[in-house]
Amino acid sequence: MKYAITGSTGGFGSAAVDHLIGKGIDPSDITALARSAEKAAGLKTRGVDVRIADYGDRVSLLEALEGVDRVLLVSGSEVGKRFEQHSNVIEAAKSTGVKFLVYTSLTRADISENPLAPEHKQTEEALKESGINYAIVRNNWYLENYLADVQYAARTGVLATATADGRVASALRSEYAEAAVNVLTGEDHRGKTLELSGKPWTFNDLAASAASVYGNQINYTPVSGDERKAGLLDAGMDEGSAGFYTLLDESIARGSLDIESTDLKELLGREPAELTEALKALK
């Protein structure tokens, strides 16, 4: 069985490769798709079959997926370009005879107000229409997404977001990657859409857990969208990014990441790390 991981030098993709090897898959049976041979040098040293490919280059994808049985399509990072890029991978997988494709999507992508959801929804639809055997793993937020906020709050004593009383059902990126690999290598998830999440927490909870981990008093201060954007701009973020992150906060306030599901627990065979323990692991 030959497995391919897209985005193999990124945080999620590299973790997925680690979990495949940890499950006893021979590195030579793992194809790591990467845009840079230099960045993938460590994977090659481990015996992984590194193939240079770019989400935007259909020819490179066709060559990279030749002889592959199963693909983990790790969603791209270029917002606004992702649907086209994902479609290129799906078409290449179909053309090369890939038997099973697992796609990393977003919580409730088909109905979510999260500004990241539309491209995920489009990709899910394209995958279902492709004729390829598939599974979709909808990942909630990585806790890592808040590491910079938590570290800043540990210095200032204030965690300020425009998320109001919204809840986030985050887990660690490595946990999502492990779950995706279990789907990729398993036989029981074809045609399924799985909602992967940890236990939902509030930003008061995040502040309390961060205070426990960093040993400083931290208070959660809800702010308006305008105040959040202004704070991001003051921190050096550009206008477009500040506006986008504010929209993310506001979607969380409306419940876009508030979900309770046992899918991640069942795939891992254990409870995902509790919030405080997860923050300790990232410190």
Secondary structure, 3 states (H helix, E strand, C coil): CCEEECCCCCHHHHHHHHHHHHCCCCHHHEEEEECCCCCCHHHHHCCCEEEECCCCCHHHHHHHCCCCCEEEECCCCCCCCHHHHHHHHHHHHHHCCCCEEEEEEECCCCCCCCCCHHHHHHHHHHHHHHCCCEEEEEECCEHHHHHHHHHHHHHHCEEEECCCCCEECCECHHHHHHHHHHHHHCCCCCCCEEEECCCCEEHHHHHHHHHHHHCCCCEEEECCHHHHHHHHHHCCCCHHHHHHHHHHHHHHHCCCCCCCCCHHHHHHCCCCCCHHHHHHHHC
